């Protein structure tokens, strides 16, 4: 059976709190946000910068309260205060997709969750 790639988790409009070039790499994310979104340490994340249009892929590491820090080469892709979207994706077959619920966290300027949305993946047209 074929698989398709779906959104798994998203942190929407997080504020970058740091950009540390002299670091081994990755994206430091508030551990509470990671847990609530279902993002695991060292999981691949996509980062979309809403202020400058930059996109990058890296991995997540847990950080302190409110933290959202671009590390290593990623530090070139944004500045403190930029708004970013952090997303993870998952490959699912049709049976897995039917019950899967992507989670989206909407956060405020301090990276505190203001809303949590669990979406449902609709059935494909024609029931296929």
C-alpha positions, 0 to 999 in steps of 0.5 A: 500500500502506498503512503502519503506525507502529512503534517504531524505537528506545527508550532505556529508564529513562534518568536525567535528568542536567540540565534547562536552561530557558535553552536553545533546546530539544531533548533532549541524549542521550549520543552513544554511546546515540544511535549504538547506538540508531540515533537521528540528530541532530535526529531527532524523539523522544518522551520519557515521564517515568516519575516524573511521567507527563509526555510530550513530543515534541522532537528529539535532539542529541548530548551527552557521556558519560551525558548525558540533558538536558531543554532549553528548554520540555522542562525543565519536564517533568522534574527531575534524577534522573527516569527517562525512556523515549526513543522514536522511531517509523517508518512502514513498509509491510508488506514493510518491516515484515517485516524490520524490527527495533526496537532497545531499549536498557536502561540503568543509573542512569548511562545505560550500556547493560546490555542491547540487544534487537533485536525482530522485528515479527511477521507480522499475523494471517492473513498479511495 
